[in-house]
Amino acid sequence: MRTFFTKRLAMLAAAAVVALPAGAATAQSNYPAKPIYIVSSFPPGSISDTLSRVVGEKMGRDLGQSVVVENKPGANGAVGAIYVARAKPDGYTLLMGTNSINAINPSLFKQLNYAPEKDFAPIGMVAEIPAVLVARKGYASGDLAATLADARKRGATMSIATGTATAQVAAAMLGKKAGVKVLNVPYRGEPLGLTDLLGGQVDLMILNLPVAYSYIKNGQIKGLAILADKRAPALPDLPSISESLPGFSIPTGWNALFAPAGTPPAIVQKLAASLAQALKQDDVRKQIEAAPGTMVSFLAPDALTARVEADTRQWAEMIRAAGIEPQ
């Protein structure tokens, strides 16, 4: 009898070893044990890059490890997204996602090579950022309504620079809603398009408000409309686009942290708690909101999941309505 129980206990012990991979629990409890990388899918100087650096620095102090930002721009953010989607799900490679990367791209590309709803584990929203329609200096003598009326009268084609998927969809929708001819001129990021706008190579551009703000204020470009259903506190005198085109607006953009799918829940929760704590700090909020129009807006993993799902449906409907064919 003793031999039977001895063998039985040995079998149970062996099964327990199989059920608990060696070092897994220790690795999670010791996380992080090395530097963490946040991938920004847009160039240095972009909102995504800036937010990554601000929250990364504070989270690094909280977690006891350095947080390094890597820029991997291209294909409306898909280059960086694919890189993170294929990374080891251990919490050391994160994505500074956006509404373009995580909610719009699936409806814009036939072969995206990543699936936002399957490839990422939401950590938390960082900030919301409205977009603004601007014109090169000397292009628009009046407000948006007058500019559109003039383009219709002349049968002119308005060239619109776009550096994000949000801007690409908004440009197509603007042309259809306003009854004007629009030529989308895509760039790998907003800074590159802005350079050409300032140089007069394109007529208009759709930018994140924080990027455009100083150029509007000093008169280098002209603000025509906030692409939302209400005005932005940062530029209270600039009309919303719905004031010129009733019923037309673009959902507010956002940035949020994601980990590769399969990242242990304990690590996701630890990162979410660190991000939430960072965004509560006055110095972090001041740094983020120093970019006019940027609003700190934390959402926990479950709430962020729901937001991504809702935005994905809404953008898909808008893309179909604009007649945009997936590339």
C-alpha positions, 0 to 999 in steps of 0.5 A: 500500500505504501508503495502505491501511495508513494508512486501516486504522490510522485505522479502528482508532483510530476504533473504539478511541475508540468502545469507550472512552467519553471520560472514563469511565476518568478518572472512575473513577480520580478517584472520588470527585470530589464528595460522596457521599450515603447514603440512609437509608430510615428516620427520624432516630434509627433504626438505619439512620440512625445506622449511615449517619452513623457509617460515612459520617463515617469513609469520607468521611475515607478517600475524601477527600470528605464523605459526607452522609446523607439520610433518605427514610422510608416504605413499609417503606423502599421510598421510599428504595430506589426513589430510589436504584434510579433514581439515576445509577450513578456511586457518588455515591448509595448505600443503607443497605439492610436485610433489610426493604428488600432481602429481605422487601419483595419478598414483601410488596408486589405492586407494589414499584417496585424489584427488590432482586436487579436494582436494586442492587449490594452493597457490604458488610454493616455490622452485624447487629441482633436484634429484641425483643418489648416491652410497654407499661408495665402491660400484661404482669404476667408473662413472654411465656408468661403474657401469651399464655395470658392473651390466649387465655383472654380472647379478647383482640386484642393490638395490635402496633406495627411500624415495619419489614417484619421486625416486620410479618412477626414479628407475624403469625407470632407470632399464628399460632404462639401462637394469639392474635389480633393487630392489626398497627399499622404506622408509618413508622418505629420512633421513631413507634411507640415514642412511641405504645407509651410513651403506651399507644396500643398493647399491644406492639411489635417493635423493634430491640434497640438502640432498645428497650434503654434503655427496657427498662432504665429500666422504661418498657417491658417486654421479653418476648423476643428474637426469635431462637433464643438470648439476646442478650448485651446482655440476658442475662436476657431469654429468647429467644422459642423458650424460650416458643414452641419452634421459633419465631424470626426471622432476625437483621436487618442493615444493609448498603450498596448502590449502584445496579445498573450502578455500575462494579465498580472503584467498588464495590470502592473503596467496599467496601474503604473500608467494611471499613477503617472497620469495623476502626477501634476508634472506629467499632466502639465507636460502633456497638456502643455501641447495645446488641445491635448487632454489627459484621459486615462481608461483602464484595460477593460474600458479601453477595449470597449472604446477601441471596439466602438471606434472601430465600428464607427470608423468602418461606417465612415470609411464606407460612407466616404467611398474609400476602397481598402488599399 
